[in-house]
Amino acid sequence: MNPILTTLLYEWRDRPLPTLLPRDTKLNTEKRPGDNNATVITGFRRVGKTYIVFEAVEKLLEQYSKEEVIYLNFEDERLPLQIETLTDLLPTIQAVYGNKPKYLFLDEPQVIPGWSKWARRILDSEDIQVFITGSSSKMGSHELPTELRGRAWEVPVVPLTFTEFLRFKNTSVDTEKMAFVADEQARFHYLFDEYLTYGALPAVVLVEQARKQELLQTYFNTVVQSDIAERHRVRSEDGLRVLLRLLLNSTRITISKLHGTLKSMGIPIGKTTVDNFLQYAEEAYFLKQLFFFNASVVNQLQYARKVYFIDTGFVTALSTKFSVNRGRLFENIVYNRLARQHETLYYFQDETSEIDFIVLEDGEVTTLYQVCYDLTSVETRDREIKGLLKAGVRFNCSNLKLITLRRDTNQTVPQEIEVITAEQFL
């Protein structure tokens, strides 16, 4: 028996599950006839993957024992990060409990080299349902190791939706009517401002406000060190950290400008390394890049990219600006929701106007989204409307949407444009 695994198995059996708040994302633990695929739960660090696993475990424990439903965290510092740890796992479980498990929940096993070959062997040779969490997009369905391609279901987990956020805050919203009395409306906007400012990572939502920024900064440091620098063996962790802070203070980027800024700061990082750092940050689910809409991929790359982050709280906690741009945070929230709904998004800009989000389906522009936090200013409203109508003609698209915080009935908007408030959108 492996003594460390033996200790962890006894700890698992004896300790209670943590207190759980339900999420909308659920794991399917039912046995699928003829299917012995793994379920891979992916998402950013601290987004709640483990608690979604515990929700599934809690439900299974109504029918099975903890000796049949086993959870193991491979980020436990006591576990050697070597393939022998995995090789010893089932024999040790059988020695400790007398039987092999029916369900196996493995948290972050990708830290062990060769883990995917072990997982494939288990899927091929054992009647065990395997659930795996991962905080790298390399665990996602598009980039899974060769051994697991076609043998895994992906369940992506994101920060709390606004509905989940309200549940965590012990409130509710009528999602059908979206009708609030005056006091409820004020409460909605108060809560939405917190959601906008500090984001929706579960622990941050639940902690007192005085500690939210501190917790976000701690998460940022962990992601930089563990999910990017160590995983990719980055030699210049300081350069990586400075680059990510530059991104958090930027709305548009180019590799050349980032390289030039770093060089002016005395950080000798090449353009290729800058591009690599961006890819690493995407792999860790920290950010996404939005490209300019152009039929030519080469031309797309010539334009500046926009960057959006997994959670708006990082922009607030790590920005060097004196005041937070709520319009930028609002646009980030809209992007994250649209990106979950649509596989292909772009932005567009010409000499006179900009379209925040263009939705493509089968190569055709199907929807244009304009995001404006505050439509109070007539000048701002006219600019956003003109840009949207002009783009509708340019791209032969009649599905025009304007998303804003709230709408005053006195604000005149052409009937061709659908105005959607934050309340309705979320």
Buried (B, 14 or more C-beta within 10 A) or exposed (E): EBEBBBEBBEEBEEEEEEEEBEBEBEBEBEEEEEEBBBBBBBBBBBBBBBBBBBBBBEEBBEEEEBBBBBBBBBBEEEBEEEBEBBBBBBEBBEBBBEEBBBBBBBBBBBBBEEBBBBBBEBBEEBEBBBBBBBBBBBBBBEEBBEBBEEBBBBBBBBBBBBEBBBBBBEEEBEEEEEEBEEEBEEBBBEBBEBBBBBBBBBBBBEBEEEEBBEBBBEBBEEBBBBBBBEBBEBEBEEBBBBBBBBBBEBEBBBBEBBBEBBEEEEBEBEBEBBEBBBEBBBBBBBBBBBBBBBEEEEEBEEBBBBBBBBBBBBBBBBBEEEEBBBBBBBBBBBBBBBBEEBEEBBBBBEEEBEBBBBBBEEEEBBBBBBBBBEBEEEEBBEBBBEBBBBBBEBBEBEBBBBBBBBBEEEEEBEEEBEBBBBBEBB
